[in-house]
């Protein structure tokens, strides 16, 4: 399952980031493998989405969210 399939207010755990460049960017912002995340909001036109992890919030394009493998909690 990938991050783009979550609905608002659903939580999941990051299993893998299948793009090295994206992984580097997310890891530098504090998002790590095995960490719980929550989909906070989806923009009115369905792109981008806002996810949170702890006190960190990030806006991410759906195209990039498709590269993040998750496990629903």
HTML snippet that shows the backbone in 3Dmol.js (N, CA, C, O; Angstrom):
<script src="https://3Dmol.org/build/3Dmol-min.js"></script>
<div id="view" style="width:600px;height:400px;position:relative"></div>
<script>
const pdb = `
ATOM      1  N   UNK A   1       0.856  -1.169   0.000  1.00  0.00           N
ATOM      2  CA  UNK A   1       0.000   0.000   0.000  1.00  0.00           C
ATOM      3  C   UNK A   1       0.905   1.237   0.000  1.00  0.00           C
ATOM      4  O   UNK A   1       1.959   1.240   0.635  1.00  0.00           O
ATOM      5  N   UNK A   2       0.490   2.276  -0.710  1.00  0.00           N
ATOM      6  CA  UNK A   2       1.310   3.492  -0.767  1.00  0.00           C
ATOM      7  C   UNK A   2       0.593   4.658  -0.093  1.00  0.00           C
ATOM      8  O   UNK A   2      -0.618   4.628   0.123  1.00  0.00           O
ATOM      9  N   UNK A   3       1.368   5.673   0.228  1.00  0.00           N
ATOM     10  CA  UNK A   3       0.861   6.815   0.986  1.00  0.00           C
ATOM     11  C   UNK A   3      -0.289   7.523   0.290  1.00  0.00           C
ATOM     12  O   UNK A   3      -1.173   8.049   0.967  1.00  0.00           O
ATOM     13  N   UNK A   4      -0.310   7.557  -1.020  1.00  0.00           N
ATOM     14  CA  UNK A   4      -1.378   8.263  -1.734  1.00  0.00           C
ATOM     15  C   UNK A   4      -2.746   7.607  -1.565  1.00  0.00           C
ATOM     16  O   UNK A   4      -3.757   8.214  -1.918  1.00  0.00           O
ATOM     17  N   UNK A   5      -2.807   6.393  -1.039  1.00  0.00           N
ATOM     18  CA  UNK A   5      -4.089   5.707  -0.858  1.00  0.00           C
ATOM     19  C   UNK A   5      -4.753   5.992   0.491  1.00  0.00           C
ATOM     20  O   UNK A   5      -5.885   5.568   0.721  1.00  0.00           O
ATOM     21  N   UNK A   6      -4.065   6.703   1.379  1.00  0.00           N
ATOM     22  CA  UNK A   6      -4.669   7.053   2.673  1.00  0.00           C
ATOM     23  C   UNK A   6      -5.752   8.107   2.495  1.00  0.00           C
ATOM     24  O   UNK A   6      -5.733   8.880   1.538  1.00  0.00           O
ATOM     25  N   UNK A   7      -6.688   8.127   3.422  1.00  0.00           N
ATOM     26  CA  UNK A   7      -7.713   9.156   3.472  1.00  0.00           C
ATOM     27  C   UNK A   7      -7.394  10.092   4.633  1.00  0.00           C
ATOM     28  O   UNK A   7      -6.571   9.765   5.489  1.00  0.00           O
ATOM     29  N   UNK A   8      -8.038  11.243   4.663  1.00  0.00           N
ATOM     30  CA  UNK A   8      -7.784  12.215   5.729  1.00  0.00           C
ATOM     31  C   UNK A   8      -7.975  11.584   7.106  1.00  0.00           C
ATOM     32  O   UNK A   8      -8.905  10.809   7.329  1.00  0.00           O
ATOM     33  N   UNK A   9      -7.081  11.931   8.018  1.00  0.00           N
ATOM     34  CA  UNK A   9      -7.067  11.496   9.412  1.00  0.00           C
ATOM     35  C   UNK A   9      -6.693  10.034   9.618  1.00  0.00           C
ATOM     36  O   UNK A   9      -6.749   9.548  10.748  1.00  0.00           O
ATOM     37  N   UNK A  10      -6.312   9.319   8.564  1.00  0.00           N
ATOM     38  CA  UNK A  10      -5.842   7.946   8.722  1.00  0.00           C
ATOM     39  C   UNK A  10      -4.355   7.947   9.065  1.00  0.00           C
ATOM     40  O   UNK A  10      -3.602   8.826   8.645  1.00  0.00           O
ATOM     41  N   UNK A  11      -3.954   6.944   9.837  1.00  0.00           N
ATOM     42  CA  UNK A  11      -2.557   6.811  10.239  1.00  0.00           C
ATOM     43  C   UNK A  11      -1.933   5.576   9.615  1.00  0.00           C
ATOM     44  O   UNK A  11      -2.618   4.610   9.277  1.00  0.00           O
ATOM     45  N   UNK A  12      -0.620   5.630   9.472  1.00  0.00           N
ATOM     46  CA  UNK A  12       0.109   4.504   8.899  1.00  0.00           C
ATOM     47  C   UNK A  12       1.559   4.583   9.360  1.00  0.00           C
ATOM     48  O   UNK A  12       1.975   5.561   9.982  1.00  0.00           O
ATOM     49  N   UNK A  13       2.315   3.544   9.046  1.00  0.00           N
ATOM     50  CA  UNK A  13       3.740   3.489   9.352  1.00  0.00           C
ATOM     51  C   UNK A  13       4.511   3.439   8.047  1.00  0.00           C
ATOM     52  O   UNK A  13       4.148   2.700   7.131  1.00  0.00           O
ATOM     53  N   UNK A  14       5.579   4.228   7.961  1.00  0.00           N
ATOM     54  CA  UNK A  14       6.411   4.232   6.761  1.00  0.00           C
ATOM     55  C   UNK A  14       7.234   2.948   6.732  1.00  0.00           C
ATOM     56  O   UNK A  14       7.983   2.659   7.665  1.00  0.00           O
ATOM     57  N   UNK A  15       7.089   2.186   5.659  1.00  0.00           N
ATOM     58  CA  UNK A  15       7.828   0.932   5.486  1.00  0.00           C
ATOM     59  C   UNK A  15       9.046   1.136   4.595  1.00  0.00           C
ATOM     60  O   UNK A  15      10.132   0.646   4.903  1.00  0.00           O
ATOM     61  N   UNK A  16       8.867   1.865   3.484  1.00  0.00           N
ATOM     62  CA  UNK A  16       9.966   2.085   2.540  1.00  0.00           C
ATOM     63  C   UNK A  16       9.704   3.334   1.725  1.00  0.00           C
ATOM     64  O   UNK A  16       8.556   3.719   1.498  1.00  0.00           O
ATOM     65  N   UNK A  17      10.794   3.967   1.283  1.00  0.00           N
ATOM     66  CA  UNK A  17      10.715   5.084   0.348  1.00  0.00           C
ATOM     67  C   UNK A  17      11.456   4.619  -0.892  1.00  0.00           C
ATOM     68  O   UNK A  17      12.671   4.423  -0.858  1.00  0.00           O
ATOM     69  N   UNK A  18      10.731   4.442  -1.984  1.00  0.00           N
ATOM     70  CA  UNK A  18      11.259   3.786  -3.165  1.00  0.00           C
ATOM     71  C   UNK A  18      11.905   4.727  -4.177  1.00  0.00           C
ATOM     72  O   UNK A  18      11.985   4.410  -5.363  1.00  0.00           O
ATOM     73  N   UNK A  19      12.360   5.870  -3.711  1.00  0.00           N
ATOM     74  CA  UNK A  19      13.036   6.844  -4.560  1.00  0.00           C
ATOM     75  C   UNK A  19      14.150   7.448  -3.721  1.00  0.00           C
ATOM     76  O   UNK A  19      13.881   8.091  -2.706  1.00  0.00           O
ATOM     77  N   UNK A  20      15.398   7.250  -4.131  1.00  0.00           N
ATOM     78  CA  UNK A  20      16.534   7.681  -3.307  1.00  0.00           C
ATOM     79  C   UNK A  20      16.544   9.186  -3.047  1.00  0.00           C
ATOM     80  O   UNK A  20      16.837   9.617  -1.931  1.00  0.00           O
ATOM     81  N   UNK A  21      16.229   9.987  -4.061  1.00  0.00           N
ATOM     82  CA  UNK A  21      16.212  11.442  -3.891  1.00  0.00           C
ATOM     83  C   UNK A  21      15.141  11.875  -2.912  1.00  0.00           C
ATOM     84  O   UNK A  21      15.385  12.714  -2.044  1.00  0.00           O
ATOM     85  N   UNK A  22      13.964  11.308  -3.049  1.00  0.00           N
ATOM     86  CA  UNK A  22      12.860  11.618  -2.145  1.00  0.00           C
ATOM     87  C   UNK A  22      13.181  11.145  -0.732  1.00  0.00           C
ATOM     88  O   UNK A  22      12.893  11.842   0.241  1.00  0.00           O
ATOM     89  N   UNK A  23      13.775   9.965  -0.623  1.00  0.00           N
ATOM     90  CA  UNK A  23      14.145   9.434   0.692  1.00  0.00           C
ATOM     91  C   UNK A  23      15.108  10.379   1.397  1.00  0.00           C
ATOM     92  O   UNK A  23      14.954  10.646   2.589  1.00  0.00           O
ATOM     93  N   UNK A  24      16.087  10.880   0.680  1.00  0.00           N
ATOM     94  CA  UNK A  24      17.062  11.803   1.261  1.00  0.00           C
ATOM     95  C   UNK A  24      16.388  13.078   1.743  1.00  0.00           C
ATOM     96  O   UNK A  24      16.688  13.571   2.831  1.00  0.00           O
ATOM     97  N   UNK A  25      15.471  13.617   0.928  1.00  0.00           N
ATOM     98  CA  UNK A  25      14.754  14.832   1.311  1.00  0.00           C
ATOM     99  C   UNK A  25      13.901  14.606   2.555  1.00  0.00           C
ATOM    100  O   UNK A  25      13.933  15.411   3.486  1.00  0.00           O
ATOM    101  N   UNK A  26      13.140  13.514   2.572  1.00  0.00           N
ATOM    102  CA  UNK A  26      12.258  13.243   3.714  1.00  0.00           C
ATOM    103  C   UNK A  26      13.049  12.944   4.979  1.00  0.00           C
ATOM    104  O   UNK A  26      12.694  13.408   6.062  1.00  0.00           O
ATOM    105  N   UNK A  27      14.116  12.172   4.842  1.00  0.00           N
ATOM    106  CA  UNK A  27      14.935  11.842   6.009  1.00  0.00           C
ATOM    107  C   UNK A  27      15.586  13.090   6.592  1.00  0.00           C
ATOM    108  O   UNK A  27      15.734  13.199   7.809  1.00  0.00           O
ATOM    109  N   UNK A  28      15.977  14.032   5.736  1.00  0.00           N
ATOM    110  CA  UNK A  28      16.587  15.269   6.224  1.00  0.00           C
ATOM    111  C   UNK A  28      15.571  16.155   6.941  1.00  0.00           C
ATOM    112  O   UNK A  28      15.948  17.031   7.719  1.00  0.00           O
ATOM    113  N   UNK A  29      14.268  15.926   6.677  1.00  0.00           N
ATOM    114  CA  UNK A  29      13.216  16.695   7.342  1.00  0.00           C
ATOM    115  C   UNK A  29      12.663  15.977   8.566  1.00  0.00           C
ATOM    116  O   UNK A  29      11.730  16.469   9.200  1.00  0.00           O
ATOM    117  N   UNK A  30      13.228  14.820   8.905  1.00  0.00           N
ATOM    118  CA  UNK A  30      12.822  14.143  10.120  1.00  0.00           C
ATOM    119  C   UNK A  30      11.855  12.996   9.952  1.00  0.00           C
ATOM    120  O   UNK A  30      11.416  12.426  10.951  1.00  0.00           O
ATOM    121  N   UNK A  31      11.506  12.633   8.737  1.00  0.00           N
ATOM    122  CA  UNK A  31      10.631  11.491   8.502  1.00  0.00           C
ATOM    123  C   UNK A  31      11.502  10.258   8.320  1.00  0.00           C
ATOM    124  O   UNK A  31      12.324  10.202   7.407  1.00  0.00           O
ATOM    125  N   UNK A  32      11.322   9.270   9.189  1.00  0.00           N
ATOM    126  CA  UNK A  32      12.188   8.094   9.158  1.00  0.00           C
ATOM    127  C   UNK A  32      11.371   6.821   8.976  1.00  0.00           C
ATOM    128  O   UNK A  32      10.181   6.779   9.290  1.00  0.00           O
ATOM    129  N   UNK A  33      12.018   5.800   8.471  1.00  0.00           N
ATOM    130  CA  UNK A  33      11.357   4.505   8.280  1.00  0.00           C
ATOM    131  C   UNK A  33      10.902   3.954   9.626  1.00  0.00           C
ATOM    132  O   UNK A  33      11.611   4.087  10.623  1.00  0.00           O
ATOM    133  N   UNK A  34       9.736   3.342   9.657  1.00  0.00           N
ATOM    134  CA  UNK A  34       9.201   2.779  10.887  1.00  0.00           C
ATOM    135  C   UNK A  34       8.439   3.774  11.735  1.00  0.00           C
ATOM    136  O   UNK A  34       7.907   3.419  12.787  1.00  0.00           O
ATOM    137  N   UNK A  35       8.384   4.999  11.294  1.00  0.00           N
ATOM    138  CA  UNK A  35       7.712   6.042  12.061  1.00  0.00           C
ATOM    139  C   UNK A  35       6.240   6.145  11.657  1.00  0.00           C
ATOM    140  O   UNK A  35       5.891   5.952  10.492  1.00  0.00           O
ATOM    141  N   UNK A  36       5.382   6.452  12.637  1.00  0.00           N
ATOM    142  CA  UNK A  36       3.961   6.640  12.360  1.00  0.00           C
ATOM    143  C   UNK A  36       3.744   8.021  11.755  1.00  0.00           C
ATOM    144  O   UNK A  36       4.331   9.012  12.190  1.00  0.00           O
ATOM    145  N   UNK A  37       2.886   8.058  10.740  1.00  0.00           N
ATOM    146  CA  UNK A  37       2.504   9.314  10.109  1.00  0.00           C
ATOM    147  C   UNK A  37       0.995   9.394  10.055  1.00  0.00           C
ATOM    148  O   UNK A  37       0.302   8.391  10.232  1.00  0.00           O
ATOM    149  N   UNK A  38       0.487  10.589   9.810  1.00  0.00           N
ATOM    150  CA  UNK A  38      -0.955  10.801   9.701  1.00  0.00           C
ATOM    151  C   UNK A  38      -1.206  11.712   8.515  1.00  0.00           C
ATOM    152  O   UNK A  38      -0.515  12.717   8.348  1.00  0.00           O
ATOM    153  N   UNK A  39      -2.183  11.374   7.694  1.00  0.00           N
ATOM    154  CA  UNK A  39      -2.570  12.248   6.596  1.00  0.00           C
ATOM    155  C   UNK A  39      -3.508  13.301   7.174  1.00  0.00           C
ATOM    156  O   UNK A  39      -4.641  12.996   7.547  1.00  0.00           O
ATOM    157  N   UNK A  40      -3.036  14.526   7.244  1.00  0.00           N
ATOM    158  CA  UNK A  40      -3.796  15.610   7.866  1.00  0.00           C
ATOM    159  C   UNK A  40      -4.851  16.194   6.929  1.00  0.00           C
ATOM    160  O   UNK A  40      -6.019  16.326   7.295  1.00  0.00           O
ATOM    161  N   UNK A  41      -4.423  16.542   5.718  1.00  0.00           N
ATOM    162  CA  UNK A  41      -5.329  17.195   4.776  1.00  0.00           C
ATOM    163  C   UNK A  41      -4.997  16.829   3.346  1.00  0.00           C
ATOM    164  O   UNK A  41      -3.854  16.516   3.011  1.00  0.00           O
ATOM    165  N   UNK A  42      -6.016  16.874   2.515  1.00  0.00           N
ATOM    166  CA  UNK A  42      -5.860  16.735   1.077  1.00  0.00           C
ATOM    167  C   UNK A  42      -6.328  18.044   0.459  1.00  0.00           C
ATOM    168  O   UNK A  42      -7.416  18.524   0.778  1.00  0.00           O
ATOM    169  N   UNK A  43      -5.522  18.625  -0.420  1.00  0.00           N
ATOM    170  CA  UNK A  43      -5.857  19.895  -1.051  1.00  0.00           C
ATOM    171  C   UNK A  43      -7.159  19.764  -1.858  1.00  0.00           C
ATOM    172  O   UNK A  43      -7.532  18.660  -2.256  1.00  0.00           O
ATOM    173  N   UNK A  44      -7.842  20.879  -2.096  1.00  0.00           N
ATOM    174  CA  UNK A  44      -9.127  20.831  -2.807  1.00  0.00           C
ATOM    175  C   UNK A  44      -9.083  20.118  -4.161  1.00  0.00           C
ATOM    176  O   UNK A  44     -10.065  19.484  -4.544  1.00  0.00           O
ATOM    177  N   UNK A  45      -7.988  20.204  -4.881  1.00  0.00           N
ATOM    178  CA  UNK A  45      -7.886  19.521  -6.175  1.00  0.00           C
ATOM    179  C   UNK A  45      -7.160  18.184  -6.054  1.00  0.00           C
ATOM    180  O   UNK A  45      -6.660  17.650  -7.045  1.00  0.00           O
ATOM    181  N   UNK A  46      -7.103  17.642  -4.825  1.00  0.00           N
ATOM    182  CA  UNK A  46      -6.505  16.341  -4.502  1.00  0.00           C
ATOM    183  C   UNK A  46      -4.985  16.287  -4.615  1.00  0.00           C
ATOM    184  O   UNK A  46      -4.410  15.199  -4.580  1.00  0.00           O
ATOM    185  N   UNK A  47      -4.336  17.408  -4.746  1.00  0.00           N
ATOM    186  CA  UNK A  47      -2.878  17.416  -4.808  1.00  0.00           C
ATOM    187  C   UNK A  47      -2.396  18.798  -4.435  1.00  0.00           C
ATOM    188  O   UNK A  47      -2.849  19.755  -5.062  1.00  0.00           O
ATOM    189  N   UNK A  48      -1.532  18.982  -3.485  1.00  0.00           N
ATOM    190  CA  UNK A  48      -0.772  18.011  -2.703  1.00  0.00           C
ATOM    191  C   UNK A  48      -1.539  17.543  -1.467  1.00  0.00           C
ATOM    192  O   UNK A  48      -2.692  17.915  -1.251  1.00  0.00           O
ATOM    193  N   UNK A  49      -0.861  16.708  -0.657  1.00  0.00           N
ATOM    194  CA  UNK A  49      -1.419  16.260   0.616  1.00  0.00           C
ATOM    195  C   UNK A  49      -0.491  16.728   1.734  1.00  0.00           C
ATOM    196  O   UNK A  49       0.698  16.955   1.509  1.00  0.00           O
ATOM    197  N   UNK A  50      -1.036  16.869   2.929  1.00  0.00           N
ATOM    198  CA  UNK A  50      -0.234  17.266   4.090  1.00  0.00           C
ATOM    199  C   UNK A  50      -0.185  16.091   5.045  1.00  0.00           C
ATOM    200  O   UNK A  50      -1.221  15.576   5.465  1.00  0.00           O
ATOM    201  N   UNK A  51       1.031  15.666   5.389  1.00  0.00           N
ATOM    202  CA  UNK A  51       1.206  14.581   6.344  1.00  0.00           C
ATOM    203  C   UNK A  51       1.957  15.096   7.560  1.00  0.00           C
ATOM    204  O   UNK A  51       2.718  16.060   7.476  1.00  0.00           O
ATOM    205  N   UNK A  52       1.732  14.443   8.685  1.00  0.00           N
ATOM    206  CA  UNK A  52       2.430  14.831   9.910  1.00  0.00           C
ATOM    207  C   UNK A  52       3.092  13.614  10.538  1.00  0.00           C
ATOM    208  O   UNK A  52       2.657  12.473  10.388  1.00  0.00           O
ATOM    209  N   UNK A  53       4.158  13.923  11.243  1.00  0.00           N
ATOM    210  CA  UNK A  53       4.877  12.915  12.013  1.00  0.00           C
ATOM    211  C   UNK A  53       5.412  13.625  13.237  1.00  0.00           C
ATOM    212  O   UNK A  53       6.307  14.464  13.137  1.00  0.00           O
ATOM    213  N   UNK A  54       4.865  13.290  14.390  1.00  0.00           N
ATOM    214  CA  UNK A  54       5.254  14.028  15.594  1.00  0.00           C
ATOM    215  C   UNK A  54       4.844  15.481  15.446  1.00  0.00           C
ATOM    216  O   UNK A  54       3.668  15.780  15.236  1.00  0.00           O
ATOM    217  N   UNK A  55       5.818  16.398  15.556  1.00  0.00           N
ATOM    218  CA  UNK A  55       5.540  17.829  15.402  1.00  0.00           C
ATOM    219  C   UNK A  55       5.883  18.331  14.010  1.00  0.00           C
ATOM    220  O   UNK A  55       5.809  19.534  13.758  1.00  0.00           O
ATOM    221  N   UNK A  56       6.252  17.444  13.107  1.00  0.00           N
ATOM    222  CA  UNK A  56       6.634  17.835  11.750  1.00  0.00           C
ATOM    223  C   UNK A  56       5.445  17.706  10.802  1.00  0.00           C
ATOM    224  O   UNK A  56       4.704  16.724  10.850  1.00  0.00           O
ATOM    225  N   UNK A  57       5.275  18.702   9.946  1.00  0.00           N
ATOM    226  CA  UNK A  57       4.263  18.676   8.901  1.00  0.00           C
ATOM    227  C   UNK A  57       4.956  18.888   7.572  1.00  0.00           C
ATOM    228  O   UNK A  57       5.900  19.672   7.472  1.00  0.00           O
ATOM    229  N   UNK A  58       4.483  18.184   6.546  1.00  0.00           N
ATOM    230  CA  UNK A  58       5.069  18.333   5.223  1.00  0.00           C
ATOM    231  C   UNK A  58       3.969  18.217   4.181  1.00  0.00           C
ATOM    232  O   UNK A  58       3.039  17.421   4.316  1.00  0.00           O
ATOM    233  N   UNK A  59       4.095  19.017   3.152  1.00  0.00           N
ATOM    234  CA  UNK A  59       3.203  18.940   2.013  1.00  0.00           C
ATOM    235  C   UNK A  59       3.937  18.147   0.938  1.00  0.00           C
ATOM    236  O   UNK A  59       5.098  18.425   0.638  1.00  0.00           O
ATOM    237  N   UNK A  60       3.263  17.168   0.365  1.00  0.00           N
ATOM    238  CA  UNK A  60       3.905  16.283  -0.606  1.00  0.00           C
ATOM    239  C   UNK A  60       2.962  16.042  -1.784  1.00  0.00           C
ATOM    240  O   UNK A  60       1.752  15.904  -1.607  1.00  0.00           O
ATOM    241  N   UNK A  61       3.522  15.995  -2.964  1.00  0.00           N
ATOM    242  CA  UNK A  61       2.719  15.719  -4.160  1.00  0.00           C
ATOM    243  C   UNK A  61       2.279  14.259  -4.165  1.00  0.00           C
ATOM    244  O   UNK A  61       2.981  13.387  -3.654  1.00  0.00           O
ATOM    245  N   UNK A  62       1.123  14.005  -4.742  1.00  0.00           N
ATOM    246  CA  UNK A  62       0.624  12.626  -4.816  1.00  0.00           C
ATOM    247  C   UNK A  62       1.590  11.749  -5.599  1.00  0.00           C
ATOM    248  O   UNK A  62       1.757  10.573  -5.278  1.00  0.00           O
ATOM    249  N   UNK A  63       2.230  12.311  -6.629  1.00  0.00           N
ATOM    250  CA  UNK A  63       3.197  11.557  -7.429  1.00  0.00           C
ATOM    251  C   UNK A  63       4.330  11.037  -6.534  1.00  0.00           C
ATOM    252  O   UNK A  63       4.789   9.906  -6.700  1.00  0.00           O
ATOM    253  N   UNK A  64       4.775  11.868  -5.588  1.00  0.00           N
ATOM    254  CA  UNK A  64       5.821  11.441  -4.658  1.00  0.00           C
ATOM    255  C   UNK A  64       5.263  10.493  -3.599  1.00  0.00           C
ATOM    256  O   UNK A  64       5.956   9.576  -3.157  1.00  0.00           O
ATOM    257  N   UNK A  65       4.013  10.710  -3.193  1.00  0.00           N
ATOM    258  CA  UNK A  65       3.382   9.835  -2.194  1.00  0.00           C
ATOM    259  C   UNK A  65       3.254   8.408  -2.711  1.00  0.00           C
ATOM    260  O   UNK A  65       3.225   7.462  -1.924  1.00  0.00           O
ATOM    261  N   UNK A  66       3.177   8.248  -4.028  1.00  0.00           N
ATOM    262  CA  UNK A  66       3.098   6.911  -4.620  1.00  0.00           C
ATOM    263  C   UNK A  66       4.406   6.147  -4.460  1.00  0.00           C
ATOM    264  O   UNK A  66       4.431   4.928  -4.630  1.00  0.00           O
ATOM    265  N   UNK A  67       5.490   6.843  -4.136  1.00  0.00           N
ATOM    266  CA  UNK A  67       6.800   6.219  -3.960  1.00  0.00           C
ATOM    267  C   UNK A  67       7.046   5.764  -2.524  1.00  0.00           C
ATOM    268  O   UNK A  67       8.083   5.168  -2.231  1.00  0.00           O
ATOM    269  N   UNK A  68       6.091   6.043  -1.619  1.00  0.00           N
ATOM    270  CA  UNK A  68       6.259   5.729  -0.199  1.00  0.00           C
ATOM    271  C   UNK A  68       5.355   4.561   0.174  1.00  0.00           C
ATOM    272  O   UNK A  68       4.129   4.668   0.127  1.00  0.00           O
ATOM    273  N   UNK A  69       5.975   3.445   0.545  1.00  0.00           N
ATOM    274  CA  UNK A  69       5.226   2.254   0.953  1.00  0.00           C
ATOM    275  C   UNK A  69       4.903   2.369   2.435  1.00  0.00           C
ATOM    276  O   UNK A  69       5.764   2.703   3.249  1.00  0.00           O
ATOM    277  N   UNK A  70       3.635   2.083   2.775  1.00  0.00           N
ATOM    278  CA  UNK A  70       3.182   2.207   4.163  1.00  0.00           C
ATOM    279  C   UNK A  70       2.462   0.940   4.599  1.00  0.00           C
ATOM    280  O   UNK A  70       2.109   0.079   3.793  1.00  0.00           O
ATOM    281  N   UNK A  71       2.262   0.864   5.909  1.00  0.00           N
ATOM    282  CA  UNK A  71       1.440  -0.187   6.505  1.00  0.00           C
ATOM    283  C   UNK A  71       0.420   0.531   7.374  1.00  0.00           C
ATOM    284  O   UNK A  71       0.794   1.295   8.264  1.00  0.00           O
ATOM    285  N   UNK A  72      -0.865   0.295   7.125  1.00  0.00           N
ATOM    286  CA  UNK A  72      -1.890   0.962   7.920  1.00  0.00           C
ATOM    287  C   UNK A  72      -1.854   0.512   9.361  1.00  0.00           C
ATOM    288  O   UNK A  72      -1.590  -0.653   9.657  1.00  0.00           O
ATOM    289  N   UNK A  73      -2.125   1.458  10.265  1.00  0.00           N
ATOM    290  CA  UNK A  73      -2.129   1.141  11.694  1.00  0.00           C
ATOM    291  C   UNK A  73      -3.549   0.942  12.174  1.00  0.00           C
ATOM    292  O   UNK A  73      -3.769   0.667  13.353  1.00  0.00           O
TER     293      UNK A  73
END
`;
const viewer = $3Dmol.createViewer("view");
viewer.addModel(pdb, "pdb");
viewer.setStyle({}, {cartoon: {color: "spectrum"}});
viewer.zoomTo();
viewer.render();
</script>
